[in-house]
Amino acid sequence: MKMDCYKVSPDWLIEIRSPDQSTLDIQHKILHCLSKGTELAWRIDIQRKQIWVWENKELPLVYADNDTRPTLDNISELTVATMMAMTQQR
């Protein structure tokens, strides 16, 4: 899919990496959205139990375990461990 098709970027982008996805493809999408105005982007890597966070074109920070990662608005602060547990629920 071409990135040019996105006319409006979201304020907050969340990408969950699946085993068959290329990390570079996901990061390309994230960087494209950040260049178009996205304020916050997460790349959730369930296998590594990490969340990579980009804020306002800054280099990404990697969060794991009991780290609390940044959110937009007034969303409660969840740890990475809690987020990973939520992905395991069905």
Residue pairs with C-beta under 8 A, 6 or more apart in sequence:
3 28
3 29
3 32
6 32
6 33
6 36
8 36
9 32
9 33
9 34
9 36
9 37
9 38
10 33
10 38
11 38
11 39
11 40
11 72
12 38
12 39
12 40
12 41
12 42
12 71
12 72
13 29
13 30
13 33
13 38
13 40
13 41
13 42
14 41
14 42
14 44
15 26
15 29
15 30
15 41
15 42
15 43
15 44
16 44
16 46
16 87
17 23
17 26
17 43
17 44
17 45
17 46
17 47
19 47
23 43
26 43
27 43
30 38
30 41
30 43
30 54
31 54
33 41
34 41
34 54
34 56
34 57
35 57
39 55
39 56
39 72
40 53
40 54
40 55
40 56
40 70
40 71
40 72
41 53
41 54
42 51
42 52
42 53
42 69
43 51
43 52
43 60
44 50
44 51
44 83
44 87
45 51
45 52
46 84
46 87
48 64
49 64
49 65
49 80
49 81
49 84
50 62
50 63
50 64
50 80
51 62
51 63
51 64
51 69
51 80
51 83
52 60
52 61
52 62
52 63
53 60
53 61
53 62
53 63
53 69
53 70
54 60
55 70
63 69
63 80
64 80
65 79
65 80
65 81
66 79
66 80
66 81
67 79
67 80
68 77
68 78
68 79
69 78
69 80
71 77
